[in-house]
Amino acid sequence: MTGSNEDSALLGGIYNSKKKTRTFTWRLLLEVGLVVAIVLAFLCPWKPATGGATSPKVDVNKKKNVIFLVTDGMGPQSVGLARSFRQFRDGLPIDDILTIDKHFIGTSRTRSNNSFVTDSAAGATAFACGLKSYNGAIGVDPEKNPCGTILEALKLQGYMTGLVVTTRLTDATPACFSAHVDYRYQEDMIAQQQIGEYPLGRMVDLMIGGGGCHYNGNCRADGRNLVKEYSDTWNHVSTREEFDLLNEGHNVTLPLLALLSDGELPYEIDRSPKHFPSLAEEAKVALNALAEATKDSDKGFFLMIESSHIDFFGHQNDPAGQAREVLHYDTVFQEVMKFIDSTDVETVAISTSDHETGGLALSRQVSPAYPDYLWYPEVLLNSTHSGEFLAHLLFDYYQSQSSDDTPALTSYITKQVVENLMGITDWTQTDIDRIMTNIMNVNELMYVLNDMISVRAQLGWSTHGHSAIDVNIYAYTNSPAIEEQLKHNGAYDGLSGNHENIEIGRFMESLTGVNLDHVSLLLKKTNHKPEVVKSDFNVNSYHVY
């Protein structure tokens, strides 16, 4: 053995009888060098090239609360829309900003495993499991293996857990934290798992939102009434009156299943406070109830709050509705901050979006001429209901007419809806003709009405679907250690700067010391496949308004 081969043998520690002394010398030098390196490492520890700062140590064993907020479909332009709208509405100065603006820390890239444009299922799975999956996946990896979620991992460690939404509790975002199915349309199975019918048993302690029909049997394929079957286990609330009896969370017995609607809850712009609570009210109940339930425990709680309807208004291209919905979310974030400031428990709130919806732009070229540099927030202020609400109003009126009374219909459209409810006094005959043409198709009619608002406000939309725009990350905490950790920009080591969405899930994992991969092993026997695969299922068009 000669030349380079011999040197390789010696460096690799292979004994060579002809070069025994040389082999020993090399080994001795390597061992001495290793000892010196170790000593120097202790005396002169290496520091990253980020100003010499090292990652602060967050005590994963210390009691803490984790509040994760998802603004479904909210992009940076949605925030700008709401900010400008509020400045105009309230006569505020140009430097007035939203509460969330003050707590911006970074941005998130949103692509899924199989598309540069994600859907809510893949987006929420990224947050919940800390991994990329395909559009339509609910808590499963790209091979359709169930993946452990941050909610499940924390529950197994003794945390209390909750989900608060204004959509269906079986919809994509809440489902991804609490269930595992191959496709998001499996909402009946999602409800069963959320209530405890899977290998881990009941993992959620509090659920507030809509989607009651997947629990009470009104829209289940099997007709099962899970509310009735589990009446001895879950405390059930279904009306505004029953919700008010919860006394802002101070009169709650867990587990709580508050199903406030068979489908979606009303949009903020249309909501009747007499009949339905707001998302801020739901969040307050959840925060107080979970805090009360953990006050004597050495573990805190995990709560996921979703502002669901921002996404709906993006799909519908409804700027008047979206502005109000984003502003209401700002009050939700304020409510969370008040709670954090009031508790002695180390608590962090992290807020981000799964994606942007609608491709919103705060400008629009409405004529062939070079566009004006402006948009008009007053147009949104004059519109008092969502386009969906108005479309149903017109459809119902048309259906109620006993005869084809065109003059009466035209008068109702122009006076009652367009002028009084939409605030549009400069309507044209073309506008009325478009409404009349689409009056039997609620979705198309909704698009027509919303476009009338957008054109006059000079707001642009590029799609009725999602976009690949990076979305914002916001955070707030009462813990100096967590605050310092949030400022870091490393992968999985902080949330400052630009990140993949999976890093947000893994960041929550690192803060709490749980192991999501270990939970995945416990889920292998989960029944997650659909009985019948929908051959026409298209995740890009699967959205129930």
C-alpha positions as CSV (number, residue, x, y, z in Angstrom):
1,M,0.0,0.0,0.0
2,T,1.7,3.2,-1.2
3,G,1.1,6.8,-2.0
4,S,-2.4,8.2,-1.5
5,N,-3.9,4.8,-0.7
6,E,-1.5,4.4,2.2
7,D,-2.2,7.9,3.5
8,S,-5.9,7.2,3.3
9,A,-5.5,4.0,5.3
10,L,-3.5,5.8,8.0
11,L,-5.9,8.7,8.3
12,G,-8.8,6.2,8.4
13,G,-7.2,4.4,11.4
14,I,-6.3,1.2,9.5
15,Y,-3.5,-0.7,11.1
16,N,-0.4,-1.2,8.8
17,S,2.4,-3.3,10.3
18,K,5.0,-1.8,8.0
19,K,4.2,1.7,9.1
20,K,3.2,1.1,12.7
21,T,5.2,4.0,14.2
22,R,3.8,6.5,11.6
23,T,0.3,5.3,12.2
24,F,0.7,5.8,16.0
25,T,2.1,9.3,15.4
26,W,-0.8,10.4,13.2
27,R,-3.4,9.0,15.7
28,L,-1.6,10.8,18.6
29,L,-1.6,14.1,16.7
30,L,-5.3,13.7,15.9
31,E,-6.3,12.9,19.4
32,V,-4.2,15.8,20.8
33,G,-5.8,18.2,18.2
34,L,-9.2,17.0,19.2
35,V,-8.6,17.7,22.9
36,V,-7.2,21.2,22.1
37,A,-10.2,21.9,19.9
38,I,-12.6,21.0,22.7
39,V,-10.7,23.1,25.3
40,L,-10.7,26.1,22.9
41,A,-14.4,25.6,22.3
42,F,-15.1,26.1,26.0
43,L,-12.7,29.0,26.3
44,C,-13.7,30.8,23.1
45,P,-17.2,29.6,22.1
46,W,-18.2,30.1,18.5
47,K,-20.8,32.7,17.8
48,P,-22.9,33.1,14.7
49,A,-22.2,36.0,12.3
50,T,-25.4,37.9,13.4
51,G,-23.9,40.5,15.6
52,G,-22.4,37.9,17.9
53,A,-25.8,37.1,19.4
54,T,-26.6,33.5,20.5
55,S,-30.1,32.1,20.6
56,P,-31.7,32.8,24.0
57,K,-32.8,29.8,26.0
58,V,-36.6,29.4,26.4
59,D,-37.4,27.0,29.2
60,V,-39.5,24.4,27.5
61,N,-40.6,23.0,30.9
62,K,-41.9,26.3,32.1
63,K,-45.7,26.7,32.1
64,K,-46.8,28.5,29.0
65,N,-49.8,29.3,26.8
66,V,-49.5,29.3,23.1
67,I,-52.2,31.2,21.1
68,F,-52.0,30.7,17.3
69,L,-54.1,33.0,15.2
70,V,-54.8,32.4,11.5
71,T,-56.1,35.1,9.3
72,D,-57.4,33.0,6.4
73,G,-56.8,34.6,3.1
74,M,-55.3,37.9,4.4
75,G,-52.5,39.3,2.5
76,P,-50.5,42.5,3.0
77,Q,-52.9,44.4,0.7
78,S,-55.8,43.3,2.9
79,V,-54.2,45.1,5.8
80,G,-53.5,48.2,3.7
81,L,-57.1,48.2,2.6
82,A,-58.4,48.1,6.2
83,R,-55.9,50.6,7.4
84,S,-56.8,53.2,4.7
85,F,-60.5,52.5,5.1
86,R,-60.4,53.1,8.9
87,Q,-58.3,56.3,8.4
88,F,-61.0,57.7,6.1
89,R,-64.0,56.4,8.2
90,D,-62.7,57.8,11.5
91,G,-60.9,60.9,10.3
92,L,-57.5,59.6,11.5
93,P,-54.1,60.9,10.5
94,I,-52.0,59.2,7.9
95,D,-49.7,57.8,10.6
96,D,-52.5,55.9,12.3
97,I,-51.9,52.1,11.9
98,L,-53.6,49.0,13.0
99,T,-52.7,47.1,16.2
100,I,-51.3,44.2,14.2
101,D,-49.1,46.7,12.2
102,K,-47.2,47.4,15.5
103,H,-46.4,43.8,16.0
104,F,-45.2,42.8,12.5
105,I,-42.1,40.6,12.7
106,G,-41.7,38.8,9.4
107,T,-43.2,37.1,6.4
108,S,-44.1,33.6,5.3
109,R,-43.8,31.8,2.0
110,T,-46.9,29.8,1.4
111,R,-46.4,27.2,-1.3
112,S,-47.7,23.6,-0.8
113,N,-46.0,20.3,-1.6
114,N,-47.6,20.1,-5.1
115,S,-48.3,23.7,-6.0
116,F,-46.8,27.2,-5.8
117,V,-50.3,28.3,-4.8
118,T,-51.5,26.6,-1.6
119,D,-55.0,25.9,-0.4
120,S,-56.1,26.2,3.2
121,A,-55.7,22.5,3.9
122,A,-52.1,22.3,2.9
123,G,-51.4,25.7,4.5
124,A,-52.8,24.7,7.9
125,T,-51.2,21.3,7.8
126,A,-47.9,23.1,7.4
127,F,-48.6,25.1,10.6
128,A,-50.0,22.1,12.5
129,C,-47.6,19.4,11.5
130,G,-44.6,21.5,10.5
131,L,-44.4,19.8,7.1
132,K,-45.4,20.4,3.5
133,S,-48.3,18.4,2.0
134,Y,-50.5,18.5,-1.0
135,N,-53.5,20.8,-1.6
136,G,-56.5,19.2,0.1
137,A,-54.6,17.3,2.8
138,I,-55.9,17.4,6.3
139,G,-53.2,16.5,8.8
140,V,-51.5,14.0,6.5
141,D,-48.1,14.0,4.8
142,P,-47.6,13.8,1.0
143,E,-47.9,9.9,1.2
144,K,-51.2,10.3,3.1
145,N,-49.7,9.2,6.4
146,P,-51.3,11.0,9.5
147,C,-48.9,13.6,10.9
148,G,-48.8,14.7,14.5
149,T,-50.1,18.2,15.2
150,I,-48.9,20.8,17.7
151,L,-52.4,20.6,19.3
152,E,-52.2,16.9,19.8
153,A,-48.6,17.0,21.0
154,L,-49.4,19.6,23.6
155,K,-52.5,17.8,24.8
156,L,-50.5,14.6,25.3
157,Q,-48.1,16.7,27.5
158,G,-51.0,17.9,29.7
159,Y,-52.0,21.2,28.0
160,M,-55.6,22.1,27.5
161,T,-56.6,22.8,23.9
162,G,-59.1,24.8,22.0
163,L,-60.3,25.8,18.5
164,V,-62.3,29.0,17.8
165,V,-63.5,29.9,14.2
166,T,-66.3,31.6,12.3
167,T,-66.4,29.0,9.6
168,R,-67.3,25.3,10.1
169,L,-65.2,23.6,12.7
170,T,-64.8,20.8,10.2
171,D,-63.4,23.2,7.6
172,A,-59.8,23.0,6.5
173,T,-57.9,25.2,9.0
174,P,-59.4,23.9,12.3
175,A,-59.5,20.4,10.9
176,C,-55.8,20.3,10.3
177,F,-55.0,20.8,14.0
178,S,-57.5,18.2,15.2
179,A,-58.0,15.5,12.5
180,H,-56.3,13.4,9.8
181,V,-58.1,12.6,6.5
182,D,-56.9,12.4,3.0
183,Y,-59.2,15.1,1.6
184,R,-60.8,18.2,3.0
185,Y,-64.3,17.2,1.9
186,Q,-64.4,14.3,4.5
187,E,-66.0,16.6,7.0
188,D,-68.2,13.9,8.6
189,M,-65.0,11.9,9.5
190,I,-63.3,15.1,10.6
191,A,-66.2,15.7,13.1
192,Q,-65.9,12.2,14.4
193,Q,-62.2,12.6,15.0
194,Q,-62.5,16.0,16.6
195,I,-65.0,14.6,19.1
196,G,-62.7,11.7,20.0
197,E,-63.2,8.8,17.5
198,Y,-59.6,8.0,16.6
199,P,-56.5,6.4,18.2
200,L,-55.6,9.3,20.5
201,G,-59.1,9.8,21.8
202,R,-60.4,13.3,22.6
203,M,-57.7,15.8,22.0
204,V,-59.7,19.1,22.0
205,D,-61.2,20.6,25.1
206,L,-63.1,23.5,23.6
207,M,-64.5,24.1,20.2
208,I,-66.5,27.2,19.2
209,G,-67.7,27.9,15.7
210,G,-70.1,26.7,13.0
211,G,-70.6,23.5,11.1
212,G,-73.1,22.0,13.4
213,C,-74.7,19.9,10.7
214,H,-71.7,17.6,10.6
215,Y,-72.3,16.9,14.3
216,N,-76.1,16.9,14.7
217,G,-76.7,14.8,11.6
218,N,-78.5,17.4,9.5
219,C,-75.9,17.0,6.7
220,R,-74.1,13.8,7.5
221,A,-74.2,11.0,5.0
222,D,-74.7,8.4,7.8
223,G,-77.3,10.5,9.7
224,R,-75.5,10.1,13.0
225,N,-76.2,12.7,15.7
226,L,-72.8,13.0,17.4
227,V,-74.2,15.7,19.7
228,K,-76.8,13.3,21.1
229,E,-74.4,10.4,21.2
230,Y,-71.8,12.3,23.2
231,S,-74.2,14.4,25.3
232,D,-72.7,12.7,28.5
233,T,-69.2,13.8,27.5
234,W,-69.5,17.2,25.8
235,N,-71.3,20.2,27.0
236,H,-73.2,21.6,24.1
237,V,-74.1,25.2,23.2
238,S,-76.1,26.2,20.1
239,T,-77.8,29.6,20.6
240,R,-76.8,33.1,21.4
241,E,-78.6,32.9,24.7
242,E,-76.7,29.8,25.7
243,F,-73.5,31.4,24.6
244,D,-74.1,34.4,26.8
245,L,-74.7,32.1,29.8
246,L,-71.0,31.1,29.5
247,N,-70.3,34.5,31.1
248,E,-67.3,35.4,28.9
249,G,-65.7,32.1,29.8
250,H,-66.2,32.3,33.5
251,N,-69.0,29.8,33.5
252,V,-67.7,27.0,31.3
253,T,-67.5,23.3,31.9
254,L,-65.1,21.5,29.6
255,P,-65.2,19.9,27.2
256,L,-67.3,22.5,25.4
257,L,-68.8,22.1,22.0
258,A,-70.4,25.4,20.9
259,L,-72.0,24.9,17.5
260,L,-73.5,28.3,16.8
261,S,-74.7,27.6,13.3
262,D,-75.3,24.6,11.1
263,G,-73.0,26.1,8.5
264,E,-70.9,29.3,8.6
265,L,-71.4,32.1,11.1
266,P,-72.5,35.4,9.6
267,Y,-70.0,37.8,8.3
268,E,-69.1,40.8,10.5
269,I,-70.6,43.3,8.1
270,D,-74.0,41.4,8.2
271,R,-73.9,39.9,11.7
272,S,-76.8,40.6,14.1
273,P,-75.3,40.9,17.6
274,K,-78.6,39.8,19.0
275,H,-78.4,36.4,17.3
276,F,-74.7,35.7,16.9
277,P,-71.5,36.5,18.9
278,S,-68.5,38.0,17.2
279,L,-65.1,36.3,16.8
280,A,-63.8,38.6,19.5
281,E,-66.5,37.4,21.9
282,E,-65.7,33.8,21.1
283,A,-62.0,34.3,21.7
284,K,-62.7,35.9,25.1
285,V,-64.8,33.0,26.2
286,A,-62.1,30.5,25.1
287,L,-59.2,32.4,26.7
288,N,-60.9,32.8,30.0
289,A,-62.2,29.2,30.1
290,L,-58.9,27.7,29.2
291,A,-57.0,29.9,31.7
292,E,-59.5,29.0,34.4
293,A,-59.1,25.3,33.6
294,T,-55.3,25.4,33.8
295,K,-54.9,27.8,36.8
296,D,-53.9,24.9,39.1
297,S,-51.9,23.0,36.5
298,D,-48.2,23.2,35.7
299,K,-49.2,23.1,32.0
300,G,-50.9,25.9,30.1
301,F,-53.1,25.8,27.0
302,F,-53.0,25.9,23.3
303,L,-55.6,27.8,21.4
304,M,-56.1,28.2,17.7
305,I,-58.2,31.2,16.6
306,E,-59.1,31.6,12.9
307,S,-60.6,34.7,11.3
308,S,-62.2,32.6,8.6
309,H,-64.2,35.1,6.6
310,I,-61.4,37.3,5.3
311,D,-60.8,34.5,2.9
312,F,-64.4,34.3,1.9
313,F,-64.4,38.0,0.9
314,G,-61.3,37.5,-1.1
315,H,-63.0,34.7,-3.0
316,Q,-66.0,36.9,-3.6
317,N,-63.8,40.0,-4.5
318,D,-65.8,41.9,-1.8
319,P,-63.8,44.9,-0.6
320,A,-66.5,46.3,1.7
321,G,-66.9,43.0,3.6
322,Q,-63.1,42.4,3.7
323,A,-62.3,45.8,5.2
324,R,-64.7,45.2,8.1
325,E,-63.5,41.7,8.6
326,V,-59.9,42.7,8.8
327,L,-60.7,45.5,11.2
328,H,-62.6,43.1,13.4
329,Y,-59.7,40.8,13.4
330,D,-57.6,43.7,14.7
331,T,-59.9,43.8,17.7
332,V,-59.5,40.1,18.2
333,F,-55.7,40.6,18.3
334,Q,-56.2,43.4,20.9
335,E,-58.3,41.0,23.0
336,V,-55.6,38.4,22.9
337,M,-53.0,41.1,23.9
338,K,-55.2,42.2,26.8
339,F,-55.3,38.6,28.0
340,I,-51.5,38.2,27.7
341,D,-50.9,41.4,29.6
342,S,-53.3,40.2,32.4
343,T,-51.7,36.8,33.0
344,D,-48.6,35.8,34.9
345,V,-48.2,32.7,32.8
346,E,-45.6,32.9,30.0
347,T,-47.8,33.4,26.9
348,V,-47.1,34.0,23.2
349,A,-49.5,34.9,20.4
350,I,-48.4,34.2,16.8
351,S,-50.5,35.4,14.0
352,T,-50.2,34.7,10.2
353,S,-52.1,33.7,7.1
354,D,-52.3,30.4,5.3
355,H,-52.3,32.3,2.0
356,E,-53.7,35.4,0.3
357,T,-57.0,35.3,-1.5
358,G,-58.2,37.4,-4.5
359,G,-55.0,39.0,-5.6
360,L,-56.1,42.4,-4.2
361,A,-54.5,45.6,-5.4
362,L,-55.2,49.0,-4.0
363,S,-55.6,50.5,-7.4
364,R,-57.4,49.7,-10.6
365,Q,-57.4,51.0,-14.2
366,V,-61.0,51.5,-15.0
367,S,-60.6,53.1,-18.5
368,P,-58.2,52.8,-21.5
369,A,-56.6,56.1,-20.5
370,Y,-53.6,56.1,-18.2
371,P,-54.9,55.4,-14.7
372,D,-55.3,57.9,-11.9
373,Y,-53.2,57.4,-8.9
374,L,-56.0,56.9,-6.3
375,W,-58.6,54.7,-4.8
376,Y,-61.8,55.7,-2.9
377,P,-62.4,54.2,0.5
378,E,-65.7,56.2,0.9
379,V,-67.2,53.8,-1.6
380,L,-66.7,50.9,0.9
381,L,-68.1,53.0,3.7
382,N,-71.4,53.6,1.8
383,S,-71.9,49.8,1.3
384,T,-73.6,48.4,4.4
385,H,-73.8,44.7,3.5
386,S,-71.8,41.9,1.9
387,G,-72.4,41.2,-1.8
388,E,-73.5,37.7,-0.8
389,F,-76.2,39.1,1.5
390,L,-77.4,41.5,-1.2
391,A,-77.4,38.8,-3.9
392,H,-79.6,36.5,-1.8
393,L,-81.9,39.5,-1.0
394,L,-82.4,40.2,-4.7
395,F,-82.8,36.5,-5.5
396,D,-85.4,36.0,-2.8
397,Y,-87.3,39.2,-3.9
398,Y,-87.4,38.0,-7.5
399,Q,-88.6,34.5,-6.4
400,S,-91.4,36.1,-4.3
401,Q,-92.9,38.0,-7.2
402,S,-96.2,36.5,-8.4
403,S,-95.9,38.0,-11.8
404,D,-93.2,39.3,-14.1
405,D,-93.5,42.9,-12.9
406,T,-90.3,44.4,-14.5
407,P,-90.9,48.0,-13.3
408,A,-91.4,46.9,-9.7
409,L,-88.3,44.7,-9.9
410,T,-86.2,47.5,-11.5
411,S,-87.4,49.9,-8.8
412,Y,-86.5,47.5,-6.0
413,I,-83.0,46.9,-7.5
414,T,-82.2,50.6,-8.1
415,K,-83.8,52.1,-5.0
416,Q,-83.7,49.5,-2.2
417,V,-80.5,47.7,-3.1
418,V,-78.2,49.7,-5.3
419,E,-78.9,53.2,-3.8
420,N,-79.9,52.5,-0.2
421,L,-77.8,49.4,0.7
422,M,-74.8,49.8,-1.7
423,G,-74.7,53.5,-1.6
424,I,-74.3,53.8,-5.3
425,T,-76.1,56.8,-6.8
426,D,-74.3,56.9,-10.1
427,W,-75.5,53.6,-11.3
428,T,-75.9,53.1,-15.1
429,Q,-78.3,51.1,-17.1
430,T,-75.5,48.7,-17.9
431,D,-75.2,48.0,-14.1
432,I,-79.0,47.3,-13.9
433,D,-78.9,45.1,-17.0
434,R,-76.1,43.0,-15.6
435,I,-78.0,42.5,-12.3
436,M,-81.2,41.5,-14.2
437,T,-79.3,39.0,-16.4
438,N,-77.7,37.2,-13.4
439,I,-80.6,37.5,-10.9
440,M,-81.3,33.7,-11.0
441,N,-77.6,32.9,-10.3
442,V,-76.7,34.0,-6.8
443,N,-72.9,33.5,-7.2
444,E,-72.7,35.4,-10.5
445,L,-75.0,38.1,-9.1
446,M,-72.7,38.4,-6.1
447,Y,-69.7,38.9,-8.3
448,V,-71.6,41.6,-10.3
449,L,-72.6,43.6,-7.2
450,N,-69.0,43.3,-5.7
451,D,-67.5,44.5,-9.0
452,M,-69.8,47.5,-9.0
453,I,-68.2,48.5,-5.6
454,S,-64.7,47.6,-6.6
455,V,-64.8,49.6,-9.9
456,R,-66.1,52.7,-8.1
457,A,-63.5,52.3,-5.3
458,Q,-60.9,51.6,-8.0
459,L,-59.7,48.4,-6.4
460,G,-58.3,45.6,-8.5
461,W,-58.7,41.8,-8.1
462,S,-56.7,39.3,-10.1
463,T,-58.5,36.1,-9.2
464,H,-61.5,34.6,-7.3
465,G,-59.0,32.0,-5.9
466,H,-55.8,32.1,-3.9
467,S,-52.5,33.7,-4.8
468,A,-48.8,32.9,-4.0
469,I,-48.1,36.3,-2.3
470,D,-46.0,36.1,0.8
471,V,-48.1,36.8,3.9
472,N,-47.2,38.6,7.2
473,I,-46.3,37.2,10.5
474,Y,-47.2,39.1,13.7
475,A,-46.4,38.2,17.4
476,Y,-46.9,39.3,20.9
477,T,-45.6,37.9,24.2
478,N,-45.2,38.7,27.9
479,S,-42.0,36.6,28.0
480,P,-38.6,38.4,27.4
481,A,-37.0,35.1,26.5
482,I,-39.7,34.3,23.9
483,E,-39.5,37.8,22.6
484,E,-35.8,37.5,22.0
485,Q,-36.3,34.1,20.3
486,L,-39.0,35.5,18.0
487,K,-36.4,38.1,16.8
488,H,-34.1,35.5,15.4
489,N,-34.1,34.8,11.7
490,G,-32.8,31.3,11.5
491,A,-34.8,28.4,10.2
492,Y,-36.9,27.0,13.1
493,D,-35.0,29.3,15.4
494,G,-37.1,32.5,15.2
495,L,-39.7,34.2,13.1
496,S,-38.0,37.5,12.1
497,G,-37.5,37.9,8.4
498,N,-38.8,35.6,5.6
499,H,-39.7,32.0,6.4
500,E,-41.4,28.9,5.0
501,N,-44.8,28.3,6.5
502,I,-43.6,24.9,8.0
503,E,-41.1,26.9,10.1
504,I,-43.9,28.4,12.1
505,G,-45.2,25.0,13.1
506,R,-41.7,23.8,14.0
507,F,-41.1,27.1,15.9
508,M,-44.1,26.3,18.2
509,E,-42.7,22.8,18.6
510,S,-39.3,24.2,19.7
511,L,-40.8,26.6,22.2
512,T,-42.8,23.9,24.0
513,G,-40.3,21.0,23.7
514,V,-42.8,18.6,22.2
515,N,-42.0,16.1,19.4
516,L,-44.4,16.2,16.5
517,D,-42.7,13.2,14.8
518,H,-43.3,11.1,17.9
519,V,-47.0,11.9,17.8
520,S,-47.1,10.8,14.2
521,L,-46.1,7.3,15.3
522,L,-49.1,7.1,17.6
523,L,-51.4,7.9,14.7
524,K,-50.5,5.0,12.3
525,K,-53.8,3.2,12.9
526,T,-56.0,6.2,12.2
527,N,-58.8,5.6,9.7
528,H,-58.3,8.5,7.3
529,K,-59.2,7.3,3.8
530,P,-62.6,8.2,2.3
531,E,-65.1,5.5,1.6
532,V,-65.7,7.0,-1.8
533,V,-63.1,9.1,-3.6
534,K,-64.8,12.0,-5.4
535,S,-63.6,11.7,-9.0
536,D,-64.6,15.3,-9.6
537,F,-62.9,16.7,-6.5
538,N,-60.9,19.8,-7.4
539,V,-59.3,21.5,-4.4
540,N,-59.0,24.8,-6.3
541,S,-62.8,25.1,-6.6
542,Y,-63.8,23.4,-3.3
543,H,-65.0,26.3,-1.3
544,V,-68.4,26.5,0.4
545,Y,-69.5,30.1,0.8
